Amino acid sequence: MADALTLDGRAAIVTGAASGLGRAEALALAAAGARLILNDLPGTAVHEVAEEITAAGGQAVVCPGDAGEWSTGEQLVAAALGAYGRLDILVNNAGVLRDRMVFTMSAEEWDLVMRVHLRGHFVTTRFATAHWREQSKQAGRPGYGRIVNTSSEAFLLGSPGQPNYAAAKAGIAALTVTTARSCARYGVTANAICPRARTAMTADLMGPPPDAAVDPLDPRHVAPLVVYLASAAAAGINGEVFVVHGGVAAVMEPPSIRATFLAAENGSADGMWTLESVRRALGPMSAAPPRPAGFASEDTLALATETIGFAAPEGGAAG
């Protein structure tokens, strides 16, 4: 099992690696033996992470750029192949917030968040999976590819002040499952995490760290799950969505059917829907006390309440 957990010789791309979760994940991957390609917007911070990794005896190169740019996806894969001759792991973490209620949000605020999060995940995934598929076809057998995407509980809760962020994170969960199903034959797994962590992006929500010896919202507590999912030991885990923070991890169930209505049982002569048969079917549901949000899932709020940082889904980033 120890051999299955090591990442010695593996090459890993991490986006959003300059700070917060991306930095913690990059450092943990390097500590497990991976060689890193670090991506973030141009600046000194991402180079400082690379220097920290090399100072500890690891290997890291920087490939700066906007994660939402098509060319950045191409450059990241090329950087991995140029520096290390291989690519094994992709950790998508780059993100940005532009919180606002849906009725006051601008088109620019919507487009930016969707672009960085959802398009950013797609762009890197597109080029990494194309590389792994070609490798697999040339070898005539499955290869090795690991994708860890970053979703958020915001999409589960329907965070009111984050329509752009919640929609992007829901899209990332769907992209993860699609990638898992379409690329498993090539030896590629794709999973997503919904982390809670105290980062610059969530500082206003989470507040300062406690004086206690252990901060349950430290991004470092999320990184071990990411490393595990990137390892050979996790070959059987594919298409899953995890909530993770502190010492807690939960794997989400797929959506389930709450109730089924048949037109034939609600007055339809031919078994097809009519307006009257819809009224009969949904009338009792309409007359019942309103639910806070029918499709939202608040189950994760009960997980380790000391790490949540908020009491109810009233807006603000969940992770």
C-alpha positions as a Markdown table, in Angstrom:
| # | Residue | x | y | z |
|---|---|---|---|---|
| 1 | Met | 0.0 | 0.0 | 0.0 |
| 2 | Ala | 2.9 | 2.4 | 0.7 |
| 3 | Asp | 4.1 | 2.0 | -2.9 |
| 4 | Ala | 0.6 | 2.7 | -4.1 |
| 5 | Leu | 0.5 | 6.0 | -2.2 |
| 6 | Thr | 3.9 | 7.3 | -3.4 |
| 7 | Leu | 3.9 | 9.8 | -6.2 |
| 8 | Asp | 7.6 | 9.4 | -6.9 |
| 9 | Gly | 8.3 | 10.1 | -10.6 |
| 10 | Arg | 4.8 | 11.4 | -11.3 |
| 11 | Ala | 4.3 | 14.8 | -12.9 |
| 12 | Ala | 1.4 | 17.0 | -11.6 |
| 13 | Ile | -0.2 | 20.2 | -12.8 |
| 14 | Val | -1.8 | 22.4 | -10.1 |
| 15 | Thr | -3.7 | 25.5 | -11.1 |
| 16 | Gly | -4.3 | 28.4 | -8.7 |
| 17 | Ala | -1.1 | 27.2 | -7.0 |
| 18 | Ala | 0.1 | 30.6 | -5.7 |
| 19 | Ser | -1.8 | 30.6 | -2.4 |
| 20 | Gly | -4.5 | 28.9 | -0.3 |
| 21 | Leu | -5.7 | 25.5 | -1.4 |
| 22 | Gly | -3.6 | 25.3 | -4.5 |
| 23 | Arg | -0.4 | 26.1 | -2.6 |
| 24 | Ala | -1.3 | 23.5 | 0.1 |
| 25 | Glu | -2.1 | 20.9 | -2.5 |
| 26 | Ala | 1.1 | 21.6 | -4.5 |
| 27 | Leu | 3.3 | 21.3 | -1.4 |
| 28 | Ala | 1.6 | 18.0 | -0.3 |
| 29 | Leu | 1.9 | 16.5 | -3.8 |
| 30 | Ala | 5.6 | 17.5 | -3.8 |
| 31 | Ala | 6.1 | 16.0 | -0.4 |
| 32 | Ala | 4.6 | 12.7 | -1.7 |
| 33 | Gly | 7.2 | 12.7 | -4.5 |
| 34 | Ala | 5.4 | 14.4 | -7.4 |
| 35 | Arg | 7.2 | 16.9 | -9.7 |
| 36 | Leu | 5.1 | 20.0 | -10.1 |
| 37 | Ile | 4.0 | 22.4 | -12.8 |
| 38 | Leu | 2.6 | 25.3 | -11.0 |
| 39 | Asn | 0.1 | 27.6 | -12.6 |
| 40 | Asp | -1.4 | 31.0 | -11.5 |
| 41 | Leu | -1.6 | 34.5 | -12.8 |
| 42 | Pro | 1.8 | 36.1 | -13.4 |
| 43 | Gly | 3.4 | 37.3 | -10.2 |
| 44 | Thr | 5.9 | 36.5 | -7.5 |
| 45 | Ala | 3.7 | 34.4 | -5.3 |
| 46 | Val | 3.6 | 31.3 | -7.5 |
| 47 | His | 7.4 | 31.5 | -8.0 |
| 48 | Glu | 7.7 | 31.6 | -4.2 |
| 49 | Val | 5.8 | 28.3 | -4.0 |
| 50 | Ala | 8.1 | 26.8 | -6.6 |
| 51 | Glu | 11.1 | 27.9 | -4.5 |
| 52 | Glu | 9.7 | 26.4 | -1.4 |
| 53 | Ile | 9.3 | 23.1 | -3.1 |
| 54 | Thr | 12.8 | 23.1 | -4.5 |
| 55 | Ala | 14.3 | 24.2 | -1.2 |
| 56 | Ala | 12.7 | 21.1 | 0.3 |
| 57 | Gly | 14.3 | 18.9 | -2.3 |
| 58 | Gly | 11.5 | 18.7 | -4.7 |
| 59 | Gln | 11.1 | 19.8 | -8.3 |
| 60 | Ala | 8.8 | 22.5 | -9.6 |
| 61 | Val | 8.5 | 24.7 | -12.7 |
| 62 | Val | 6.2 | 27.7 | -13.1 |
| 63 | Cys | 3.8 | 28.1 | -16.1 |
| 64 | Pro | 1.9 | 31.3 | -15.5 |
| 65 | Gly | -1.3 | 32.2 | -17.3 |
| 66 | Asp | -5.0 | 32.7 | -17.1 |
| 67 | Ala | -6.6 | 29.3 | -16.5 |
| 68 | Gly | -9.5 | 30.2 | -18.7 |
| 69 | Glu | -7.3 | 30.8 | -21.8 |
| 70 | Trp | -7.2 | 28.0 | -24.4 |
| 71 | Ser | -3.5 | 28.6 | -24.9 |
| 72 | Thr | -2.9 | 28.1 | -21.1 |
| 73 | Gly | -4.2 | 24.5 | -21.3 |
| 74 | Glu | -1.9 | 23.8 | -24.2 |
| 75 | Gln | 1.1 | 25.4 | -22.5 |
| 76 | Leu | 0.6 | 23.5 | -19.2 |
| 77 | Val | 0.6 | 20.1 | -20.8 |
| 78 | Ala | 3.6 | 21.1 | -23.0 |
| 79 | Ala | 5.4 | 22.4 | -19.9 |
| 80 | Ala | 4.9 | 19.0 | -18.1 |
| 81 | Leu | 6.2 | 17.1 | -21.1 |
| 82 | Gly | 9.1 | 19.5 | -21.7 |
| 83 | Ala | 10.2 | 19.5 | -18.1 |
| 84 | Tyr | 9.5 | 15.9 | -17.0 |
| 85 | Gly | 8.6 | 14.0 | -20.2 |
| 86 | Arg | 5.2 | 13.0 | -18.8 |
| 87 | Leu | 2.0 | 14.1 | -17.2 |
| 88 | Asp | 0.1 | 12.0 | -14.6 |
| 89 | Ile | -1.9 | 14.3 | -12.4 |
| 90 | Leu | -4.1 | 17.4 | -12.9 |
| 91 | Val | -5.4 | 19.4 | -9.9 |
| 92 | Asn | -7.8 | 22.1 | -11.0 |
| 93 | Asn | -8.0 | 24.8 | -8.3 |
| 94 | Ala | -7.9 | 28.3 | -9.9 |
| 95 | Gly | -10.9 | 30.4 | -8.9 |
| 96 | Val | -12.2 | 33.9 | -8.3 |
| 97 | Leu | -15.3 | 35.3 | -6.6 |
| 98 | Arg | -17.7 | 38.1 | -7.6 |
| 99 | Asp | -20.5 | 37.7 | -5.1 |
| 100 | Arg | -23.8 | 39.5 | -5.7 |
| 101 | Met | -27.5 | 38.6 | -5.7 |
| 102 | Val | -28.9 | 37.4 | -9.0 |
| 103 | Phe | -31.0 | 40.5 | -9.5 |
| 104 | Thr | -28.0 | 42.8 | -9.2 |
| 105 | Met | -25.3 | 40.8 | -10.8 |
| 106 | Ser | -23.7 | 42.2 | -14.0 |
| 107 | Ala | -22.9 | 40.2 | -17.1 |
| 108 | Glu | -19.2 | 40.8 | -16.5 |
| 109 | Glu | -19.4 | 39.3 | -12.9 |
| 110 | Trp | -21.2 | 36.3 | -14.2 |
| 111 | Asp | -18.9 | 35.7 | -17.2 |
| 112 | Leu | -15.7 | 36.1 | -15.2 |
| 113 | Val | -16.6 | 33.5 | -12.5 |
| 114 | Met | -17.9 | 31.0 | -15.1 |
| 115 | Arg | -14.8 | 31.5 | -17.2 |
| 116 | Val | -12.2 | 31.1 | -14.5 |
| 117 | His | -13.9 | 28.2 | -12.7 |
| 118 | Leu | -15.9 | 26.2 | -15.3 |
| 119 | Arg | -14.1 | 27.0 | -18.5 |
| 120 | Gly | -10.7 | 26.9 | -16.6 |
| 121 | His | -11.5 | 23.3 | -15.5 |
| 122 | Phe | -12.6 | 22.4 | -19.0 |
| 123 | Val | -9.5 | 23.8 | -20.8 |
| 124 | Thr | -7.0 | 22.0 | -18.7 |
| 125 | Thr | -9.0 | 18.8 | -18.7 |
| 126 | Arg | -9.4 | 18.9 | -22.5 |
| 127 | Phe | -5.7 | 18.9 | -23.1 |
| 128 | Ala | -4.7 | 16.5 | -20.4 |
| 129 | Thr | -7.3 | 13.9 | -21.4 |
| 130 | Ala | -6.3 | 14.3 | -25.1 |
| 131 | His | -2.7 | 13.5 | -24.1 |
| 132 | Trp | -3.7 | 10.5 | -22.0 |
| 133 | Arg | -6.0 | 9.1 | -24.6 |
| 134 | Glu | -3.3 | 9.3 | -27.3 |
| 135 | Gln | -0.8 | 7.6 | -24.9 |
| 136 | Ser | -3.3 | 4.8 | -24.2 |
| 137 | Lys | -4.1 | 4.2 | -27.8 |
| 138 | Gln | -0.4 | 4.1 | -28.7 |
| 139 | Ala | 0.4 | 1.6 | -25.9 |
| 140 | Gly | -2.7 | -0.5 | -26.6 |
| 141 | Arg | -3.7 | -0.4 | -22.9 |
| 142 | Pro | -5.0 | 1.9 | -20.2 |
| 143 | Gly | -2.4 | 4.4 | -18.9 |
| 144 | Tyr | -2.4 | 6.5 | -15.8 |
| 145 | Gly | -4.2 | 9.8 | -15.4 |
| 146 | Arg | -5.6 | 11.5 | -12.3 |
| 147 | Ile | -7.8 | 14.6 | -12.2 |
| 148 | Val | -8.9 | 16.3 | -9.0 |
| 149 | Asn | -11.4 | 19.1 | -9.6 |
| 150 | Thr | -12.5 | 21.8 | -7.1 |
| 151 | Ser | -16.2 | 22.1 | -6.7 |
| 152 | Ser | -18.0 | 23.6 | -3.7 |
| 153 | Glu | -20.9 | 23.1 | -1.3 |
| 154 | Ala | -22.2 | 26.4 | -2.7 |
| 155 | Phe | -23.8 | 24.4 | -5.5 |
| 156 | Leu | -25.4 | 21.9 | -3.1 |
| 157 | Leu | -26.8 | 24.7 | -0.9 |
| 158 | Gly | -27.8 | 27.1 | -3.6 |
| 159 | Ser | -25.9 | 29.9 | -2.0 |
| 160 | Pro | -28.1 | 33.0 | -2.5 |
| 161 | Gly | -25.4 | 35.5 | -3.0 |
| 162 | Gln | -23.4 | 33.4 | -5.4 |
| 163 | Pro | -25.5 | 32.5 | -8.4 |
| 164 | Asn | -22.4 | 32.6 | -10.7 |
| 165 | Tyr | -20.1 | 30.7 | -8.3 |
| 166 | Ala | -22.8 | 28.0 | -7.4 |
| 167 | Ala | -23.6 | 27.5 | -11.1 |
| 168 | Ala | -19.9 | 27.1 | -12.0 |
| 169 | Lys | -19.3 | 24.7 | -9.2 |
| 170 | Ala | -22.4 | 22.6 | -10.2 |
| 171 | Gly | -21.0 | 22.6 | -13.8 |
| 172 | Ile | -17.6 | 21.4 | -12.4 |
| 173 | Ala | -19.3 | 18.4 | -10.7 |
| 174 | Ala | -21.1 | 17.5 | -13.9 |
| 175 | Leu | -17.9 | 17.9 | -15.9 |
| 176 | Thr | -16.1 | 15.6 | -13.4 |
| 177 | Val | -18.7 | 12.8 | -13.8 |
| 178 | Thr | -18.6 | 13.2 | -17.6 |
| 179 | Thr | -14.8 | 13.0 | -17.7 |
| 180 | Ala | -14.8 | 10.0 | -15.4 |
| 181 | Arg | -17.3 | 8.1 | -17.6 |
| 182 | Ser | -15.7 | 9.0 | -20.9 |
| 183 | Cys | -12.0 | 8.5 | -19.9 |
| 184 | Ala | -12.0 | 5.5 | -17.6 |
| 185 | Arg | -11.1 | 3.2 | -20.5 |
| 186 | Tyr | -7.8 | 5.1 | -20.9 |
| 187 | Gly | -6.8 | 4.7 | -17.3 |
| 188 | Val | -8.0 | 8.2 | -16.2 |
| 189 | Thr | -10.0 | 8.9 | -13.1 |
| 190 | Ala | -11.7 | 12.2 | -12.3 |
| 191 | Asn | -13.0 | 13.2 | -8.9 |
| 192 | Ala | -14.1 | 16.5 | -7.3 |
| 193 | Ile | -13.7 | 17.9 | -3.9 |
| 194 | Cys | -15.9 | 20.5 | -2.1 |
| 195 | Pro | -13.5 | 21.9 | 0.4 |
| 196 | Arg | -14.0 | 24.2 | 3.3 |
| 197 | Ala | -10.8 | 26.2 | 4.0 |
| 198 | Arg | -9.7 | 29.5 | 5.3 |
| 199 | Thr | -8.1 | 31.2 | 2.3 |
| 200 | Ala | -7.9 | 34.7 | 0.9 |
| 201 | Met | -11.1 | 34.0 | -1.2 |
| 202 | Thr | -13.1 | 33.0 | 1.9 |
| 203 | Ala | -11.5 | 35.4 | 4.5 |
| 204 | Asp | -14.6 | 37.5 | 4.9 |
| 205 | Leu | -16.7 | 34.5 | 5.6 |
| 206 | Met | -14.4 | 32.4 | 7.7 |
| 207 | Gly | -12.8 | 35.1 | 9.7 |
| 208 | Pro | -9.4 | 34.8 | 11.4 |
| 209 | Pro | -8.0 | 31.4 | 12.6 |
| 210 | Pro | -8.6 | 30.4 | 16.2 |
| 211 | Asp | -5.9 | 30.6 | 18.9 |
| 212 | Ala | -6.2 | 26.8 | 19.3 |
| 213 | Ala | -3.3 | 24.5 | 18.3 |
| 214 | Val | -5.2 | 23.2 | 15.3 |
| 215 | Asp | -7.1 | 25.3 | 12.8 |
| 216 | Pro | -9.8 | 22.9 | 11.4 |
| 217 | Leu | -10.1 | 25.2 | 8.3 |
| 218 | Asp | -6.4 | 25.2 | 7.4 |
| 219 | Pro | -6.1 | 24.3 | 3.7 |
| 220 | Arg | -3.5 | 21.7 | 4.7 |
| 221 | His | -6.2 | 19.5 | 6.0 |
| 222 | Val | -7.7 | 19.2 | 2.6 |
| 223 | Ala | -4.5 | 18.3 | 0.8 |
| 224 | Pro | -4.1 | 14.6 | 2.0 |
| 225 | Leu | -7.4 | 13.6 | 0.2 |
| 226 | Val | -6.1 | 15.3 | -3.0 |
| 227 | Val | -2.8 | 13.4 | -2.8 |
| 228 | Tyr | -4.7 | 10.1 | -2.2 |
| 229 | Leu | -7.0 | 10.7 | -5.1 |
| 230 | Ala | -3.9 | 11.4 | -7.3 |
| 231 | Ser | -2.2 | 8.1 | -6.3 |
| 232 | Ala | -2.4 | 4.6 | -7.6 |
| 233 | Ala | -4.2 | 3.5 | -4.5 |
| 234 | Ala | -7.3 | 5.4 | -5.6 |
| 235 | Ala | -7.6 | 3.7 | -9.0 |
| 236 | Gly | -11.1 | 2.4 | -8.0 |
| 237 | Ile | -12.4 | 5.8 | -7.1 |
| 238 | Asn | -13.9 | 7.6 | -10.1 |
| 239 | Gly | -16.6 | 10.1 | -10.7 |
| 240 | Glu | -17.1 | 10.9 | -7.0 |
| 241 | Val | -17.8 | 14.2 | -5.3 |
| 242 | Phe | -16.3 | 14.7 | -1.8 |
| 243 | Val | -16.9 | 17.3 | 0.9 |
| 244 | Val | -13.7 | 17.7 | 2.9 |
| 245 | His | -12.5 | 19.9 | 5.7 |
| 246 | Gly | -10.6 | 19.5 | 9.0 |
| 247 | Gly | -10.7 | 15.8 | 9.9 |
| 248 | Val | -14.0 | 15.1 | 8.0 |
| 249 | Ala | -14.6 | 13.8 | 4.5 |
| 250 | Ala | -17.9 | 12.7 | 3.1 |
| 251 | Val | -18.7 | 11.3 | -0.3 |
| 252 | Met | -21.9 | 12.6 | -1.9 |
| 253 | Glu | -24.8 | 10.5 | -3.2 |
| 254 | Pro | -25.9 | 11.2 | -6.7 |
| 255 | Pro | -29.3 | 13.0 | -7.0 |
| 256 | Ser | -32.3 | 10.8 | -6.3 |
| 257 | Ile | -35.9 | 10.9 | -7.3 |
| 258 | Arg | -38.2 | 12.2 | -4.6 |
| 259 | Ala | -41.5 | 11.4 | -6.2 |
| 260 | Thr | -42.9 | 10.2 | -9.6 |
| 261 | Phe | -46.1 | 11.4 | -11.2 |
| 262 | Leu | -48.0 | 9.6 | -14.0 |
| 263 | Ala | -50.4 | 11.4 | -16.2 |
| 264 | Ala | -52.5 | 8.2 | -16.6 |
| 265 | Glu | -53.1 | 8.3 | -12.8 |
| 266 | Asn | -54.2 | 11.9 | -12.8 |
| 267 | Gly | -57.0 | 12.0 | -15.3 |
| 268 | Ser | -55.3 | 11.9 | -18.6 |
| 269 | Ala | -57.3 | 10.0 | -21.2 |
| 270 | Asp | -54.3 | 8.9 | -23.3 |
| 271 | Gly | -51.6 | 8.8 | -20.6 |
| 272 | Met | -50.0 | 12.0 | -21.8 |
| 273 | Trp | -49.8 | 15.2 | -19.8 |
| 274 | Thr | -52.5 | 17.8 | -20.0 |
| 275 | Leu | -52.7 | 21.0 | -18.0 |
| 276 | Glu | -55.5 | 19.5 | -15.9 |
| 277 | Ser | -53.6 | 16.3 | -15.2 |
| 278 | Val | -50.5 | 18.3 | -14.2 |
| 279 | Arg | -52.7 | 20.3 | -11.8 |
| 280 | Arg | -54.1 | 17.1 | -10.2 |
| 281 | Ala | -50.6 | 15.6 | -9.9 |
| 282 | Leu | -48.8 | 18.7 | -8.4 |
| 283 | Gly | -51.7 | 20.3 | -6.6 |
| 284 | Pro | -50.9 | 18.5 | -3.3 |
| 285 | Met | -47.3 | 19.5 | -3.6 |
| 286 | Ser | -48.3 | 23.2 | -4.2 |
| 287 | Ala | -50.6 | 23.2 | -1.2 |
| 288 | Ala | -48.0 | 21.8 | 1.2 |
| 289 | Pro | -45.8 | 24.2 | 3.3 |
| 290 | Pro | -43.1 | 25.6 | 1.0 |
| 291 | Arg | -39.7 | 24.0 | 1.2 |
| 292 | Pro | -36.7 | 26.3 | 1.6 |
| 293 | Ala | -35.4 | 25.1 | -1.7 |
| 294 | Gly | -36.6 | 21.9 | -3.2 |
| 295 | Phe | -33.4 | 20.7 | -5.0 |
| 296 | Ala | -30.9 | 22.1 | -2.5 |
| 297 | Ser | -29.0 | 19.7 | -0.2 |
| 298 | Glu | -28.2 | 21.0 | 3.2 |
| 299 | Asp | -27.0 | 17.6 | 4.6 |
| 300 | Thr | -23.4 | 18.7 | 4.7 |
| 301 | Leu | -24.1 | 21.5 | 7.1 |
| 302 | Ala | -24.3 | 18.8 | 9.9 |
| 303 | Leu | -20.7 | 17.7 | 9.2 |
| 304 | Ala | -18.3 | 18.9 | 11.9 |
| 305 | Thr | -20.1 | 22.1 | 12.8 |
| 306 | Glu | -17.0 | 23.5 | 14.4 |
| 307 | Thr | -15.4 | 23.9 | 11.0 |
| 308 | Ile | -18.3 | 25.3 | 9.0 |
| 309 | Gly | -17.8 | 28.9 | 9.7 |
| 310 | Phe | -21.4 | 29.7 | 9.0 |
| 311 | Ala | -24.7 | 28.6 | 10.5 |
| 312 | Ala | -26.9 | 28.5 | 7.4 |
| 313 | Pro | -26.6 | 28.9 | 3.6 |
| 314 | Glu | -27.3 | 32.6 | 3.6 |
| 315 | Gly | -24.7 | 33.5 | 1.0 |
| 316 | Gly | -20.9 | 33.7 | 1.0 |
| 317 | Ala | -18.4 | 31.1 | -0.2 |
| 318 | Ala | -18.7 | 27.6 | 1.1 |
| 319 | Gly | -15.3 | 26.6 | -0.3 |
